[in-house]
């Protein structure tokens, strides 16, 4: 699953799952470009995926975003 964020009209997409535990980033709190996991409170920069605050240690995956005709699209590798 993916999490979609809108920051001042600019969209960002990350994996929804926190890299530390079972938290959902889509259900977390967003402040600027930092999302706080709703489970343990770890924080990630949604632009880069980098960890901002522990207990998370691994970055979250981000995806390039294209907005086309009002739809938010991502450039993701095809899974087989």
mmCIF file of the N, C-alpha and C atoms, coordinates in Angstrom:
data_MODEL
# 
_entry.id   MODEL 
# 
loop_
_atom_site.group_PDB 
_atom_site.id 
_atom_site.type_symbol 
_atom_site.label_atom_id 
_atom_site.label_alt_id 
_atom_site.label_comp_id 
_atom_site.label_asym_id 
_atom_site.label_entity_id 
_atom_site.label_seq_id 
_atom_site.pdbx_PDB_ins_code 
_atom_site.Cartn_x 
_atom_site.Cartn_y 
_atom_site.Cartn_z 
_atom_site.occupancy 
_atom_site.B_iso_or_equiv 
_atom_site.pdbx_formal_charge 
_atom_site.auth_seq_id 
_atom_site.auth_comp_id 
_atom_site.auth_asym_id 
_atom_site.auth_atom_id 
_atom_site.pdbx_PDB_model_num 
ATOM 1   N N  . UNK A 1 1  ? 0.836  -1.175  0.000   1.00 0.00 ? 1  UNK A N  1 
ATOM 2   C CA . UNK A 1 1  ? 0.000  0.000   0.000   1.00 0.00 ? 1  UNK A CA 1 
ATOM 3   C C  . UNK A 1 1  ? 0.886  1.246   0.000   1.00 0.00 ? 1  UNK A C  1 
ATOM 4   N N  . UNK A 1 2  ? 0.292  2.325   -0.480  1.00 0.00 ? 2  UNK A N  1 
ATOM 5   C CA . UNK A 1 2  ? 1.011  3.591   -0.590  1.00 0.00 ? 2  UNK A CA 1 
ATOM 6   C C  . UNK A 1 2  ? 0.312  4.678   0.209   1.00 0.00 ? 2  UNK A C  1 
ATOM 7   N N  . UNK A 1 3  ? 1.057  5.679   0.597   1.00 0.00 ? 3  UNK A N  1 
ATOM 8   C CA . UNK A 1 3  ? 0.517  6.866   1.259   1.00 0.00 ? 3  UNK A CA 1 
ATOM 9   C C  . UNK A 1 3  ? 0.718  8.049   0.324   1.00 0.00 ? 3  UNK A C  1 
ATOM 10  N N  . UNK A 1 4  ? -0.320 8.845   0.139   1.00 0.00 ? 4  UNK A N  1 
ATOM 11  C CA . UNK A 1 4  ? -0.271 10.024  -0.724  1.00 0.00 ? 4  UNK A CA 1 
ATOM 12  C C  . UNK A 1 4  ? -0.432 11.259  0.156   1.00 0.00 ? 4  UNK A C  1 
ATOM 13  N N  . UNK A 1 5  ? 0.484  12.215  -0.020  1.00 0.00 ? 5  UNK A N  1 
ATOM 14  C CA . UNK A 1 5  ? 0.478  13.434  0.780   1.00 0.00 ? 5  UNK A CA 1 
ATOM 15  C C  . UNK A 1 5  ? 0.379  14.645  -0.137  1.00 0.00 ? 5  UNK A C  1 
ATOM 16  N N  . UNK A 1 6  ? -0.381 15.654  0.291   1.00 0.00 ? 6  UNK A N  1 
ATOM 17  C CA . UNK A 1 6  ? -0.512 16.911  -0.435  1.00 0.00 ? 6  UNK A CA 1 
ATOM 18  C C  . UNK A 1 6  ? 0.038  18.018  0.450   1.00 0.00 ? 6  UNK A C  1 
ATOM 19  N N  . UNK A 1 7  ? 1.151  18.607  0.018   1.00 0.00 ? 7  UNK A N  1 
ATOM 20  C CA . UNK A 1 7  ? 1.763  19.708  0.757   1.00 0.00 ? 7  UNK A CA 1 
ATOM 21  C C  . UNK A 1 7  ? 1.702  20.946  -0.127  1.00 0.00 ? 7  UNK A C  1 
ATOM 22  N N  . UNK A 1 8  ? 0.801  21.847  0.224   1.00 0.00 ? 8  UNK A N  1 
ATOM 23  C CA . UNK A 1 8  ? 0.637  23.102  -0.529  1.00 0.00 ? 8  UNK A CA 1 
ATOM 24  C C  . UNK A 1 8  ? 0.433  22.854  -2.017  1.00 0.00 ? 8  UNK A C  1 
ATOM 25  N N  . UNK A 1 9  ? -0.372 21.847  -2.367  1.00 0.00 ? 9  UNK A N  1 
ATOM 26  C CA . UNK A 1 9  ? -0.690 21.561  -3.762  1.00 0.00 ? 9  UNK A CA 1 
ATOM 27  C C  . UNK A 1 9  ? 0.321  20.678  -4.473  1.00 0.00 ? 9  UNK A C  1 
ATOM 28  N N  . UNK A 1 10 ? 1.390  20.296  -3.798  1.00 0.00 ? 10 UNK A N  1 
ATOM 29  C CA . UNK A 1 10 ? 2.387  19.402  -4.389  1.00 0.00 ? 10 UNK A CA 1 
ATOM 30  C C  . UNK A 1 10 ? 2.228  18.025  -3.742  1.00 0.00 ? 10 UNK A C  1 
ATOM 31  N N  . UNK A 1 11 ? 2.192  16.986  -4.587  1.00 0.00 ? 11 UNK A N  1 
ATOM 32  C CA . UNK A 1 11 ? 1.932  15.633  -4.105  1.00 0.00 ? 11 UNK A CA 1 
ATOM 33  C C  . UNK A 1 11 ? 3.217  14.838  -3.930  1.00 0.00 ? 11 UNK A C  1 
ATOM 34  N N  . UNK A 1 12 ? 3.195  13.994  -2.884  1.00 0.00 ? 12 UNK A N  1 
ATOM 35  C CA . UNK A 1 12 ? 4.301  13.094  -2.577  1.00 0.00 ? 12 UNK A CA 1 
ATOM 36  C C  . UNK A 1 12 ? 3.706  11.729  -2.261  1.00 0.00 ? 12 UNK A C  1 
ATOM 37  N N  . UNK A 1 13 ? 4.412  10.680  -2.672  1.00 0.00 ? 13 UNK A N  1 
ATOM 38  C CA . UNK A 1 13 ? 3.944  9.316   -2.429  1.00 0.00 ? 13 UNK A CA 1 
ATOM 39  C C  . UNK A 1 13 ? 5.076  8.518   -1.809  1.00 0.00 ? 13 UNK A C  1 
ATOM 40  N N  . UNK A 1 14 ? 4.733  7.793   -0.729  1.00 0.00 ? 14 UNK A N  1 
ATOM 41  C CA . UNK A 1 14 ? 5.680  6.905   -0.050  1.00 0.00 ? 14 UNK A CA 1 
ATOM 42  C C  . UNK A 1 14 ? 4.998  5.558   0.160   1.00 0.00 ? 14 UNK A C  1 
ATOM 43  N N  . UNK A 1 15 ? 5.786  4.560   0.543   1.00 0.00 ? 15 UNK A N  1 
ATOM 44  C CA . UNK A 1 15 ? 5.176  3.340   1.056   1.00 0.00 ? 15 UNK A CA 1 
ATOM 45  C C  . UNK A 1 15 ? 4.375  3.741   2.284   1.00 0.00 ? 15 UNK A C  1 
ATOM 46  N N  . UNK A 1 16 ? 3.265  3.059   2.507   1.00 0.00 ? 16 UNK A N  1 
ATOM 47  C CA . UNK A 1 16 ? 2.425  3.395   3.659   1.00 0.00 ? 16 UNK A CA 1 
ATOM 48  C C  . UNK A 1 16 ? 2.988  2.838   4.960   1.00 0.00 ? 16 UNK A C  1 
ATOM 49  N N  . UNK A 1 17 ? 3.639  1.691   4.897   1.00 0.00 ? 17 UNK A N  1 
ATOM 50  C CA . UNK A 1 17 ? 4.116  1.022   6.109   1.00 0.00 ? 17 UNK A CA 1 
ATOM 51  C C  . UNK A 1 17 ? 5.363  1.710   6.658   1.00 0.00 ? 17 UNK A C  1 
ATOM 52  N N  . UNK A 1 18 ? 5.344  1.989   7.941   1.00 0.00 ? 18 UNK A N  1 
ATOM 53  C CA . UNK A 1 18 ? 6.517  2.489   8.631   1.00 0.00 ? 18 UNK A CA 1 
ATOM 54  C C  . UNK A 1 18 ? 7.608  1.422   8.576   1.00 0.00 ? 18 UNK A C  1 
ATOM 55  N N  . UNK A 1 19 ? 8.847  1.832   8.468   1.00 0.00 ? 19 UNK A N  1 
ATOM 56  C CA . UNK A 1 19 ? 9.946  0.862   8.397   1.00 0.00 ? 19 UNK A CA 1 
ATOM 57  C C  . UNK A 1 19 ? 10.319 0.310   9.763   1.00 0.00 ? 19 UNK A C  1 
ATOM 58  N N  . UNK A 1 20 ? 9.702  0.824   10.823  1.00 0.00 ? 20 UNK A N  1 
ATOM 59  C CA . UNK A 1 20 ? 10.023 0.375   12.174  1.00 0.00 ? 20 UNK A CA 1 
ATOM 60  C C  . UNK A 1 20 ? 9.003  -0.616  12.723  1.00 0.00 ? 20 UNK A C  1 
ATOM 61  N N  . UNK A 1 21 ? 7.764  -0.538  12.280  1.00 0.00 ? 21 UNK A N  1 
ATOM 62  C CA . UNK A 1 21 ? 6.740  -1.408  12.836  1.00 0.00 ? 21 UNK A CA 1 
ATOM 63  C C  . UNK A 1 21 ? 5.464  -1.340  12.026  1.00 0.00 ? 21 UNK A C  1 
ATOM 64  N N  . UNK A 1 22 ? 4.350  -1.727  12.639  1.00 0.00 ? 22 UNK A N  1 
ATOM 65  C CA . UNK A 1 22 ? 3.101  -1.860  11.879  1.00 0.00 ? 22 UNK A CA 1 
ATOM 66  C C  . UNK A 1 22 ? 2.325  -0.562  11.673  1.00 0.00 ? 22 UNK A C  1 
ATOM 67  N N  . UNK A 1 23 ? 2.935  0.583   11.865  1.00 0.00 ? 23 UNK A N  1 
ATOM 68  C CA . UNK A 1 23 ? 2.228  1.852   11.713  1.00 0.00 ? 23 UNK A CA 1 
ATOM 69  C C  . UNK A 1 23 ? 1.936  2.196   10.268  1.00 0.00 ? 23 UNK A C  1 
ATOM 70  N N  . UNK A 1 24 ? 0.858  2.964   10.070  1.00 0.00 ? 24 UNK A N  1 
ATOM 71  C CA . UNK A 1 24 ? 0.463  3.458   8.754   1.00 0.00 ? 24 UNK A CA 1 
ATOM 72  C C  . UNK A 1 24 ? 0.837  4.926   8.648   1.00 0.00 ? 24 UNK A C  1 
ATOM 73  N N  . UNK A 1 25 ? 1.684  5.268   7.683   1.00 0.00 ? 25 UNK A N  1 
ATOM 74  C CA . UNK A 1 25 ? 2.075  6.668   7.520   1.00 0.00 ? 25 UNK A CA 1 
ATOM 75  C C  . UNK A 1 25 ? 0.913  7.521   7.039   1.00 0.00 ? 25 UNK A C  1 
ATOM 76  N N  . UNK A 1 26 ? -0.003 6.930   6.263   1.00 0.00 ? 26 UNK A N  1 
ATOM 77  C CA . UNK A 1 26 ? -1.173 7.668   5.792   1.00 0.00 ? 26 UNK A CA 1 
ATOM 78  C C  . UNK A 1 26 ? -2.061 8.086   6.961   1.00 0.00 ? 26 UNK A C  1 
ATOM 79  N N  . UNK A 1 27 ? -1.999 7.361   8.063   1.00 0.00 ? 27 UNK A N  1 
ATOM 80  C CA . UNK A 1 27 ? -2.792 7.689   9.241   1.00 0.00 ? 27 UNK A CA 1 
ATOM 81  C C  . UNK A 1 27 ? -2.009 8.521   10.254  1.00 0.00 ? 27 UNK A C  1 
ATOM 82  N N  . UNK A 1 28 ? -0.754 8.853   9.910   1.00 0.00 ? 28 UNK A N  1 
ATOM 83  C CA . UNK A 1 28 ? 0.084  9.639   10.806  1.00 0.00 ? 28 UNK A CA 1 
ATOM 84  C C  . UNK A 1 28 ? -0.192 11.120  10.687  1.00 0.00 ? 28 UNK A C  1 
ATOM 85  N N  . UNK A 1 29 ? 0.499  11.896  11.495  1.00 0.00 ? 29 UNK A N  1 
ATOM 86  C CA . UNK A 1 29 ? 0.368  13.355  11.479  1.00 0.00 ? 29 UNK A CA 1 
ATOM 87  C C  . UNK A 1 29 ? 1.393  13.950  10.523  1.00 0.00 ? 29 UNK A C  1 
ATOM 88  N N  . UNK A 1 30 ? 0.951  14.894  9.690   1.00 0.00 ? 30 UNK A N  1 
ATOM 89  C CA . UNK A 1 30 ? 1.821  15.564  8.727   1.00 0.00 ? 30 UNK A CA 1 
ATOM 90  C C  . UNK A 1 30 ? 2.025  17.007  9.167   1.00 0.00 ? 30 UNK A C  1 
ATOM 91  N N  . UNK A 1 31 ? 3.295  17.400  9.276   1.00 0.00 ? 31 UNK A N  1 
ATOM 92  C CA . UNK A 1 31 ? 3.643  18.779  9.612   1.00 0.00 ? 31 UNK A CA 1 
ATOM 93  C C  . UNK A 1 31 ? 4.681  19.235  8.592   1.00 0.00 ? 31 UNK A C  1 
ATOM 94  N N  . UNK A 1 32 ? 4.262  20.081  7.666   1.00 0.00 ? 32 UNK A N  1 
ATOM 95  C CA . UNK A 1 32 ? 5.155  20.474  6.572   1.00 0.00 ? 32 UNK A CA 1 
ATOM 96  C C  . UNK A 1 32 ? 5.445  19.276  5.704   1.00 0.00 ? 32 UNK A C  1 
ATOM 97  N N  . UNK A 1 33 ? 6.729  18.920  5.573   1.00 0.00 ? 33 UNK A N  1 
ATOM 98  C CA . UNK A 1 33 ? 7.088  17.760  4.763   1.00 0.00 ? 33 UNK A CA 1 
ATOM 99  C C  . UNK A 1 33 ? 7.562  16.585  5.624   1.00 0.00 ? 33 UNK A C  1 
ATOM 100 N N  . UNK A 1 34 ? 7.135  16.563  6.891   1.00 0.00 ? 34 UNK A N  1 
ATOM 101 C CA . UNK A 1 34 ? 7.506  15.485  7.807   1.00 0.00 ? 34 UNK A CA 1 
ATOM 102 C C  . UNK A 1 34 ? 6.242  14.782  8.291   1.00 0.00 ? 34 UNK A C  1 
ATOM 103 N N  . UNK A 1 35 ? 6.225  13.458  8.151   1.00 0.00 ? 35 UNK A N  1 
ATOM 104 C CA . UNK A 1 35 ? 5.105  12.663  8.646   1.00 0.00 ? 35 UNK A CA 1 
ATOM 105 C C  . UNK A 1 35 ? 5.562  11.881  9.863   1.00 0.00 ? 35 UNK A C  1 
ATOM 106 N N  . UNK A 1 36 ? 4.690  11.848  10.877  1.00 0.00 ? 36 UNK A N  1 
ATOM 107 C CA . UNK A 1 36 ? 4.976  11.103  12.099  1.00 0.00 ? 36 UNK A CA 1 
ATOM 108 C C  . UNK A 1 36 ? 4.132  9.835   12.106  1.00 0.00 ? 36 UNK A C  1 
ATOM 109 N N  . UNK A 1 37 ? 4.781  8.690   12.258  1.00 0.00 ? 37 UNK A N  1 
ATOM 110 C CA . UNK A 1 37 ? 4.102  7.407   12.303  1.00 0.00 ? 37 UNK A CA 1 
ATOM 111 C C  . UNK A 1 37 ? 3.124  7.376   13.474  1.00 0.00 ? 37 UNK A C  1 
ATOM 112 N N  . UNK A 1 38 ? 1.945  6.829   13.233  1.00 0.00 ? 38 UNK A N  1 
ATOM 113 C CA . UNK A 1 38 ? 0.912  6.778   14.263  1.00 0.00 ? 38 UNK A CA 1 
ATOM 114 C C  . UNK A 1 38 ? 1.153  5.672   15.290  1.00 0.00 ? 38 UNK A C  1 
ATOM 115 N N  . UNK A 1 39 ? 2.174  4.854   15.109  1.00 0.00 ? 39 UNK A N  1 
ATOM 116 C CA . UNK A 1 39 ? 2.396  3.711   16.000  1.00 0.00 ? 39 UNK A CA 1 
ATOM 117 C C  . UNK A 1 39 ? 3.461  4.009   17.061  1.00 0.00 ? 39 UNK A C  1 
ATOM 118 N N  . UNK A 1 40 ? 4.686  4.340   16.620  1.00 0.00 ? 40 UNK A N  1 
ATOM 119 C CA . UNK A 1 40 ? 5.772  4.603   17.565  1.00 0.00 ? 40 UNK A CA 1 
ATOM 120 C C  . UNK A 1 40 ? 6.245  6.054   17.567  1.00 0.00 ? 40 UNK A C  1 
ATOM 121 N N  . UNK A 1 41 ? 5.712  6.878   16.680  1.00 0.00 ? 41 UNK A N  1 
ATOM 122 C CA . UNK A 1 41 ? 6.086  8.291   16.666  1.00 0.00 ? 41 UNK A CA 1 
ATOM 123 C C  . UNK A 1 41 ? 7.343  8.625   15.892  1.00 0.00 ? 41 UNK A C  1 
ATOM 124 N N  . UNK A 1 42 ? 7.924  7.661   15.174  1.00 0.00 ? 42 UNK A N  1 
ATOM 125 C CA . UNK A 1 42 ? 9.066  7.960   14.311  1.00 0.00 ? 42 UNK A CA 1 
ATOM 126 C C  . UNK A 1 42 ? 8.648  8.908   13.196  1.00 0.00 ? 42 UNK A C  1 
ATOM 127 N N  . UNK A 1 43 ? 9.606  9.656   12.646  1.00 0.00 ? 43 UNK A N  1 
ATOM 128 C CA . UNK A 1 43 ? 9.278  10.646  11.631  1.00 0.00 ? 43 UNK A CA 1 
ATOM 129 C C  . UNK A 1 43 ? 10.125 10.466  10.374  1.00 0.00 ? 43 UNK A C  1 
ATOM 130 N N  . UNK A 1 44 ? 9.492  10.761  9.231   1.00 0.00 ? 44 UNK A N  1 
ATOM 131 C CA . UNK A 1 44 ? 10.141 10.672  7.924   1.00 0.00 ? 44 UNK A CA 1 
ATOM 132 C C  . UNK A 1 44 ? 9.895  11.951  7.140   1.00 0.00 ? 44 UNK A C  1 
ATOM 133 N N  . UNK A 1 45 ? 10.889 12.348  6.335   1.00 0.00 ? 45 UNK A N  1 
ATOM 134 C CA . UNK A 1 45 ? 10.714 13.416  5.364   1.00 0.00 ? 45 UNK A CA 1 
ATOM 135 C C  . UNK A 1 45 ? 10.022 12.803  4.153   1.00 0.00 ? 45 UNK A C  1 
ATOM 136 N N  . UNK A 1 46 ? 8.841  13.284  3.791   1.00 0.00 ? 46 UNK A N  1 
ATOM 137 C CA . UNK A 1 46 ? 8.096  12.665  2.688   1.00 0.00 ? 46 UNK A CA 1 
ATOM 138 C C  . UNK A 1 46 ? 8.677  13.006  1.319   1.00 0.00 ? 46 UNK A C  1 
ATOM 139 N N  . UNK A 1 47 ? 9.517  14.024  1.238   1.00 0.00 ? 47 UNK A N  1 
ATOM 140 C CA . UNK A 1 47 ? 10.154 14.368  -0.036  1.00 0.00 ? 47 UNK A CA 1 
ATOM 141 C C  . UNK A 1 47 ? 11.287 13.390  -0.363  1.00 0.00 ? 47 UNK A C  1 
ATOM 142 N N  . UNK A 1 48 ? 12.039 12.995  0.664   1.00 0.00 ? 48 UNK A N  1 
ATOM 143 C CA . UNK A 1 48 ? 13.239 12.177  0.453   1.00 0.00 ? 48 UNK A CA 1 
ATOM 144 C C  . UNK A 1 48 ? 13.121 10.754  1.007   1.00 0.00 ? 48 UNK A C  1 
ATOM 145 N N  . UNK A 1 49 ? 12.212 10.562  1.958   1.00 0.00 ? 49 UNK A N  1 
ATOM 146 C CA . UNK A 1 49 ? 12.081 9.269   2.623   1.00 0.00 ? 49 UNK A CA 1 
ATOM 147 C C  . UNK A 1 49 ? 13.017 9.101   3.803   1.00 0.00 ? 49 UNK A C  1 
ATOM 148 N N  . UNK A 1 50 ? 13.924 10.047  4.010   1.00 0.00 ? 50 UNK A N  1 
ATOM 149 C CA . UNK A 1 50 ? 14.912 9.929   5.079   1.00 0.00 ? 50 UNK A CA 1 
ATOM 150 C C  . UNK A 1 50 ? 14.270 10.002  6.463   1.00 0.00 ? 50 UNK A C  1 
ATOM 151 N N  . UNK A 1 51 ? 14.880 9.305   7.404   1.00 0.00 ? 51 UNK A N  1 
ATOM 152 C CA . UNK A 1 51 ? 14.435 9.337   8.788   1.00 0.00 ? 51 UNK A CA 1 
ATOM 153 C C  . UNK A 1 51 ? 14.745 10.705  9.388   1.00 0.00 ? 51 UNK A C  1 
ATOM 154 N N  . UNK A 1 52 ? 13.764 11.282  10.061  1.00 0.00 ? 52 UNK A N  1 
ATOM 155 C CA . UNK A 1 52 ? 13.936 12.567  10.736  1.00 0.00 ? 52 UNK A CA 1 
ATOM 156 C C  . UNK A 1 52 ? 14.085 12.345  12.236  1.00 0.00 ? 52 UNK A C  1 
ATOM 157 N N  . UNK A 1 53 ? 13.383 11.327  12.762  1.00 0.00 ? 53 UNK A N  1 
ATOM 158 C CA . UNK A 1 53 ? 13.399 11.094  14.199  1.00 0.00 ? 53 UNK A CA 1 
ATOM 159 C C  . UNK A 1 53 ? 13.215 9.608   14.504  1.00 0.00 ? 53 UNK A C  1 
ATOM 160 N N  . UNK A 1 54 ? 13.982 9.069   15.473  1.00 0.00 ? 54 UNK A N  1 
ATOM 161 C CA . UNK A 1 54 ? 13.844 7.673   15.871  1.00 0.00 ? 54 UNK A CA 1 
ATOM 162 C C  . UNK A 1 54 ? 12.478 7.420   16.516  1.00 0.00 ? 54 UNK A C  1 
ATOM 163 N N  . UNK A 1 55 ? 12.074 6.182   16.653  1.00 0.00 ? 55 UNK A N  1 
ATOM 164 C CA . UNK A 1 55 ? 12.898 4.982   16.667  1.00 0.00 ? 55 UNK A CA 1 
ATOM 165 C C  . UNK A 1 55 ? 13.187 4.404   15.286  1.00 0.00 ? 55 UNK A C  1 
ATOM 166 N N  . UNK A 1 56 ? 12.663 5.015   14.237  1.00 0.00 ? 56 UNK A N  1 
ATOM 167 C CA . UNK A 1 56 ? 12.919 4.507   12.883  1.00 0.00 ? 56 UNK A CA 1 
ATOM 168 C C  . UNK A 1 56 ? 14.401 4.641   12.555  1.00 0.00 ? 56 UNK A C  1 
ATOM 169 N N  . UNK A 1 57 ? 14.922 3.651   11.844  1.00 0.00 ? 57 UNK A N  1 
ATOM 170 C CA . UNK A 1 57 ? 16.330 3.661   11.451  1.00 0.00 ? 57 UNK A CA 1 
ATOM 171 C C  . UNK A 1 57 ? 16.487 3.625   9.930   1.00 0.00 ? 57 UNK A C  1 
ATOM 172 N N  . UNK A 1 58 ? 15.538 3.000   9.237   1.00 0.00 ? 58 UNK A N  1 
ATOM 173 C CA . UNK A 1 58 ? 15.602 2.844   7.791   1.00 0.00 ? 58 UNK A CA 1 
ATOM 174 C C  . UNK A 1 58 ? 14.673 3.831   7.106   1.00 0.00 ? 58 UNK A C  1 
ATOM 175 N N  . UNK A 1 59 ? 15.117 4.420   5.998   1.00 0.00 ? 59 UNK A N  1 
ATOM 176 C CA . UNK A 1 59 ? 14.245 5.353   5.273   1.00 0.00 ? 59 UNK A CA 1 
ATOM 177 C C  . UNK A 1 59 ? 13.045 4.633   4.677   1.00 0.00 ? 59 UNK A C  1 
ATOM 178 N N  . UNK A 1 60 ? 12.006 5.383   4.392   1.00 0.00 ? 60 UNK A N  1 
ATOM 179 C CA . UNK A 1 60 ? 10.823 4.850   3.730   1.00 0.00 ? 60 UNK A CA 1 
ATOM 180 C C  . UNK A 1 60 ? 10.982 5.105   2.226   1.00 0.00 ? 60 UNK A C  1 
ATOM 181 N N  . UNK A 1 61 ? 10.475 4.194   1.417   1.00 0.00 ? 61 UNK A N  1 
ATOM 182 C CA . UNK A 1 61 ? 10.597 4.340   -0.035  1.00 0.00 ? 61 UNK A CA 1 
ATOM 183 C C  . UNK A 1 61 ? 9.668  5.438   -0.538  1.00 0.00 ? 61 UNK A C  1 
ATOM 184 N N  . UNK A 1 62 ? 10.183 6.277   -1.416  1.00 0.00 ? 62 UNK A N  1 
ATOM 185 C CA . UNK A 1 62 ? 9.393  7.327   -2.058  1.00 0.00 ? 62 UNK A CA 1 
ATOM 186 C C  . UNK A 1 62 ? 9.278  7.023   -3.549  1.00 0.00 ? 62 UNK A C  1 
ATOM 187 N N  . UNK A 1 63 ? 8.295  7.645   -4.187  1.00 0.00 ? 63 UNK A N  1 
ATOM 188 C CA . UNK A 1 63 ? 8.038  7.410   -5.602  1.00 0.00 ? 63 UNK A CA 1 
ATOM 189 C C  . UNK A 1 63 ? 7.919  8.735   -6.343  1.00 0.00 ? 63 UNK A C  1 
ATOM 190 N N  . UNK A 1 64 ? 8.494  8.825   -7.548  1.00 0.00 ? 64 UNK A N  1 
ATOM 191 C CA . UNK A 1 64 ? 8.309  10.028  -8.364  1.00 0.00 ? 64 UNK A CA 1 
ATOM 192 C C  . UNK A 1 64 ? 6.829  10.195  -8.708  1.00 0.00 ? 64 UNK A C  1 
ATOM 193 N N  . UNK A 1 65 ? 6.341  11.419  -8.627  1.00 0.00 ? 65 UNK A N  1 
ATOM 194 C CA . UNK A 1 65 ? 4.924  11.705  -8.838  1.00 0.00 ? 65 UNK A CA 1 
ATOM 195 C C  . UNK A 1 65 ? 4.734  12.549  -10.090 1.00 0.00 ? 65 UNK A C  1 
ATOM 196 N N  . UNK A 1 66 ? 3.683  12.223  -10.834 1.00 0.00 ? 66 UNK A N  1 
ATOM 197 C CA . UNK A 1 66 ? 3.252  13.005  -11.987 1.00 0.00 ? 66 UNK A CA 1 
ATOM 198 C C  . UNK A 1 66 ? 1.765  13.287  -11.783 1.00 0.00 ? 66 UNK A C  1 
ATOM 199 N N  . UNK A 1 67 ? 1.351  14.554  -11.903 1.00 0.00 ? 67 UNK A N  1 
ATOM 200 C CA . UNK A 1 67 ? -0.068 14.890  -11.853 1.00 0.00 ? 67 UNK A CA 1 
ATOM 201 C C  . UNK A 1 67 ? -0.509 15.145  -13.284 1.00 0.00 ? 67 UNK A C  1 
ATOM 202 N N  . UNK A 1 68 ? -1.449 14.324  -13.737 1.00 0.00 ? 68 UNK A N  1 
ATOM 203 C CA . UNK A 1 68 ? -1.896 14.376  -15.125 1.00 0.00 ? 68 UNK A CA 1 
ATOM 204 C C  . UNK A 1 68 ? -3.425 14.385  -15.162 1.00 0.00 ? 68 UNK A C  1 
ATOM 205 N N  . UNK A 1 69 ? -3.979 15.464  -15.692 1.00 0.00 ? 69 UNK A N  1 
ATOM 206 C CA . UNK A 1 69 ? -5.434 15.610  -15.796 1.00 0.00 ? 69 UNK A CA 1 
ATOM 207 C C  . UNK A 1 69 ? -6.120 15.382  -14.450 1.00 0.00 ? 69 UNK A C  1 
ATOM 208 N N  . UNK A 1 70 ? -5.534 15.947  -13.385 1.00 0.00 ? 70 UNK A N  1 
ATOM 209 C CA . UNK A 1 70 ? -6.117 15.838  -12.066 1.00 0.00 ? 70 UNK A CA 1 
ATOM 210 C C  . UNK A 1 70 ? -5.884 14.521  -11.345 1.00 0.00 ? 70 UNK A C  1 
ATOM 211 N N  . UNK A 1 71 ? -5.141 13.611  -11.965 1.00 0.00 ? 71 UNK A N  1 
ATOM 212 C CA . UNK A 1 71 ? -4.854 12.317  -11.339 1.00 0.00 ? 71 UNK A CA 1 
ATOM 213 C C  . UNK A 1 71 ? -3.410 12.294  -10.871 1.00 0.00 ? 71 UNK A C  1 
ATOM 214 N N  . UNK A 1 72 ? -3.189 11.689  -9.707  1.00 0.00 ? 72 UNK A N  1 
ATOM 215 C CA . UNK A 1 72 ? -1.844 11.538  -9.165  1.00 0.00 ? 72 UNK A CA 1 
ATOM 216 C C  . UNK A 1 72 ? -1.318 10.173  -9.600  1.00 0.00 ? 72 UNK A C  1 
ATOM 217 N N  . UNK A 1 73 ? -0.244 10.188  -10.379 1.00 0.00 ? 73 UNK A N  1 
ATOM 218 C CA . UNK A 1 73 ? 0.349  8.955   -10.896 1.00 0.00 ? 73 UNK A CA 1 
ATOM 219 C C  . UNK A 1 73 ? 1.761  8.817   -10.335 1.00 0.00 ? 73 UNK A C  1 
ATOM 220 N N  . UNK A 1 74 ? 2.214  7.583   -10.210 1.00 0.00 ? 74 UNK A N  1 
ATOM 221 C CA . UNK A 1 74 ? 3.593  7.351   -9.761  1.00 0.00 ? 74 UNK A CA 1 
ATOM 222 C C  . UNK A 1 74 ? 4.341  6.549   -10.805 1.00 0.00 ? 74 UNK A C  1 
ATOM 223 N N  . UNK A 1 75 ? 5.652  6.718   -10.788 1.00 0.00 ? 75 UNK A N  1 
ATOM 224 C CA . UNK A 1 75 ? 6.538  5.948   -11.649 1.00 0.00 ? 75 UNK A CA 1 
ATOM 225 C C  . UNK A 1 75 ? 7.123  4.839   -10.788 1.00 0.00 ? 75 UNK A C  1 
ATOM 226 N N  . UNK A 1 76 ? 6.515  3.660   -10.860 1.00 0.00 ? 76 UNK A N  1 
ATOM 227 C CA . UNK A 1 76 ? 6.944  2.538   -10.029 1.00 0.00 ? 76 UNK A CA 1 
ATOM 228 C C  . UNK A 1 76 ? 7.348  1.374   -10.935 1.00 0.00 ? 76 UNK A C  1 
ATOM 229 N N  . UNK A 1 77 ? 8.386  0.621   -10.523 1.00 0.00 ? 77 UNK A N  1 
ATOM 230 C CA . UNK A 1 77 ? 8.774  -0.536  -11.314 1.00 0.00 ? 77 UNK A CA 1 
ATOM 231 C C  . UNK A 1 77 ? 7.665  -1.586  -11.327 1.00 0.00 ? 77 UNK A C  1 
ATOM 232 N N  . UNK A 1 78 ? 7.544  -2.250  -12.427 1.00 0.00 ? 78 UNK A N  1 
ATOM 233 C CA . UNK A 1 78 ? 6.524  -3.293  -12.572 1.00 0.00 ? 78 UNK A CA 1 
ATOM 234 C C  . UNK A 1 78 ? 6.912  -4.499  -11.735 1.00 0.00 ? 78 UNK A C  1 
ATOM 235 N N  . UNK A 1 79 ? 5.974  -5.028  -10.998 1.00 0.00 ? 79 UNK A N  1 
ATOM 236 C CA . UNK A 1 79 ? 6.223  -6.228  -10.187 1.00 0.00 ? 79 UNK A CA 1 
ATOM 237 C C  . UNK A 1 79 ? 5.691  -7.442  -10.921 1.00 0.00 ? 79 UNK A C  1 
ATOM 238 N N  . UNK A 1 80 ? 6.491  -8.484  -10.871 1.00 0.00 ? 80 UNK A N  1 
ATOM 239 C CA . UNK A 1 80 ? 6.083  -9.726  -11.547 1.00 0.00 ? 80 UNK A CA 1 
ATOM 240 C C  . UNK A 1 80 ? 5.628  -10.733 -10.510 1.00 0.00 ? 80 UNK A C  1 
# 
